């Protein structure tokens, strides 16, 4: 096996073995916006990009077409492209997969030039944005695809937003607070953690936000979906995580008690 190909595959396996796959890796399961190359890439290659700290990577010439240049001295990351060849079998010519080849691409963060479409959105004046900065969390714009609007990476201490809606930011900030209290989040999208984040986000909209009541319908549907995964009613699922939700809100609003962290770690 090509050494570079083996290196890419081993890096993915190491991430899975270590358990360092935050809930936000779920973005890899969805197609990216059609106006960026990553849209047509495999789950594996999108995951490679995520673990490399980006949600938009392109080849050198692809960046040139976008009127951006790769910065001097940066290193490429490698995705895997399939290699096909023609083979005659039983008197018929067939297309056969012959393996994979490494293809160098560069992260959007390692380029400079004209703003990308999703960067033009800009970050609005979000309540509690300064708290995220105080906690050492980077908040940035990402390309969205109408199936996800944001993510929080506990490993990278990063919030990505594809929406100006403050409720999306509050949801991801709540994940961050929950992680601080528990010492980390569970791999994947844990139903309890997702419900805590959305209940907290809705409460923050009412307490410190500008959009009181605007997202109630979306919040209910989101929680209902995860309650079904828990095989519980929406009300029962909410009641189950109410104590944790309160502690997340107390931490964000600066009212946490001395026993909060230890209590959550025991649950």
N, C-alpha and C positions, 0 to 999 in steps of 0.2 A: 504493500500500500504506500502511495506517495506520502512522504514525511509530513508535508504541510496539511494534507487531507487528514492524516492520523491525528495531527496536533489539534485541528479544529474539532474533530469528533471527541477527542479526549477532554477538551476543555468543557464541552457540553456535559459529558458524563460526570466530570468532577463537580459541576454545579448541582447536578441531581443528587449525587452521593452526599454532598455536604449539607443538603437541605436548604441551601441559600436561594430558594426560588420564591420570591415574594408574590403576593396575590396579583401584583401588577403584570406578571408574565402572561396573564390571561389575554393581554392584547395580541399575543402571537397567534391566538386561535382565530382571530378575525382578519379579514382582508384589510389592507391599508388603503388610504384614499387612492383613487385611480390615477391621480396626477403625479404620483411619485413611483419610482421603479420598484420599491419594496412591495408594492401592490401585487406583483406577479411572482414574488418569491415564495419558496416553500416555508413551512412552519419551522423547519430546522434553521434556515438562513435568517428568518425574522428573529428567532431566538438568539442566534449568534450576535445579531445587532443589539438586541436588548441587553445581553450580558456584557457587551462592549460599551454600554452607556449611551446608546443612541436609538432613535426611532426613525432615522432617515440616513441611509448610507448609499453612495453611488460611486460609479467608476470615475476615473479622472476626467474623461471626455464628457461624461454625463453632467458633471459639475460645471464644466465649461459651457455647455449648452444652457445651463441655468444661470449663466453669467456670474459664476462663483469660481474661485481658485483655491486649490488645496494649499494650505499653509506650508512653508518650507520646514523641513525637518520632522514632519509628523509621519507616523507609521501607519501603513494600511492594515485593515482587518481583512480576514479572508472568509468568503462564503464558498459554497460548493456548487459547481455547475455540472449537470449530468453530461456524459459523453455518449453519443449514440453512433452506431455504425451499421452498415448493411451486411447481412449475412444470408447466404443461400441455404435453405433448409427444406428438405423434401421437394426439391425442384422449385421452391418459391423464395423470392427475395423478401426478407423480413428485417425490420429495424430492431436492433438489439441494444440494450443498455450495456455499455462497456466499462462503466466506472464513473468516477467523478474527478474533476480537476479543480484546484483552488483558484479563485478569482479575487484579485485585490480590489477592495472598495474603501472609501474614506468616509468617516463620520461627518455629518453636517457641522458638528461642533469644531471640526478641524478644517473648516473652509471659511472663506471670507469673500464678500462681494455684495451683490444686490440681495435685499431681503427676500426670503421665501414667502410664498402665499400665506402659510399658516403663522409666520412670524409677524405679519402685518396686523394680525388681530390685536396684539399687545396685551399686557396684563392690566386689567382695570384696577381701580383703587379699592382693593379688597380689604374688608375688615379683618383684623388678626394676621395680616400678611407679615407684620413686624414680629409677631410671635414665632412664626415659622423661621424667620431669619435668626431670631434669638436662639432657637433650638438647633441652628446650623443646617437647616433644610433649604436646599435650592428649589426655587419655584420657577418653572419655565413653560413656554408655549410648546406644544407638540402638535403634529398633524392628527386630526380626528377623522373618524369615518362613520359617524352617526350611530355606532354600536357601542363605543366607549367614549367617554368624555374626559377621562383623567386617570391617573394612577398615582400610587405612592410606593416607592421602593425603600424599604427599611434598610437594606444593605447599602444603598447609595445615598440615603438621606436626601431624597429628591421627590418633588411633586411635579408631575407633568399635567398641564391643563390644555384641553382642546376646546374649552368653552369659557365664556366670560361670566357665566352664572356662578354667583357666590356659593350656592349650595354644593356645587361640585368641589370647590376648594375646601369648604367646611368638611365635606365627606372625607377627603384625603388627609386633611389636618387632623381629623378625629382618629383616622388610622394611625397617624404618627403618635398622637397622645396615647392611644391604646398600647402601641408598641413600647413606649417609654414606661408605662405602668407595668406591663407584663414581662418586659425584657425581650421583646420581639413578637412577631406575628407568626401564625401557623402557615406552613406552605400552602399555596393554592388559595382559593377564595372560600374561607371558612364561613359558613352561614351565620354563626353567632357574631363573628367579628364584623361581617358586612351589615348586620342589623344594628349593631352598636354604632357603627359609623354613620348609618343613614338616620337613625333616631337622633344622634348627637347633632348631625348637620341640620336637621329640621329645627331642633331646639335653638341652635345658634342663629338660624335665620330669624327666629322670633326674638331672640335676646339681643343680638348685636348687629343683625343684618339689615338689609334694606328691602327685603322681599318677603315679608311676613305672609305666610299662607300660600304663596305662589306655587310652591313645589309639593304641597300636601298630597296631591293625587299621584304624582310620580313616586314619592316616598312610600306611599301605601303599596303600590304595585311592586316596587322593588323589594320591600320587606316581605310581602306576600309570597313572592317567588322563593325567597330563601327559607321562609317558614315551611313551605311545602317540602323542601329538601330535608328539613328537620322532622317532617311528619307531624307537625303541630299546627294549630290554628295561628293566625296572625297575632291575635291578642296574647295567646299563651307564649308564643316565641318572644314577643316584646317584654312580657312580664319576666321571663326567664333572664333577660339580659339588662333589666332596668337598673340593677345595682351597679353593674359595670358601666353603663351609660352615664349614670350620675357621676361616677368617679372620673370618667373621661372629661365630662363637662367641667367638673371642679378643677381639674388640672389645667384645662385650657383657659378657664376664667380666673385662675389664680386662687382657688379656694380649697386646694387639696389638703386633706388632713394628714397627720403623721403616720397613720397606719395604712394609708391607701395602697401604697406600692406592695407591701408584704401581703395584704389581704388579697389583692388581685393575683399575685403570683401563686397563692395557695389554691385558687379556684380553677 
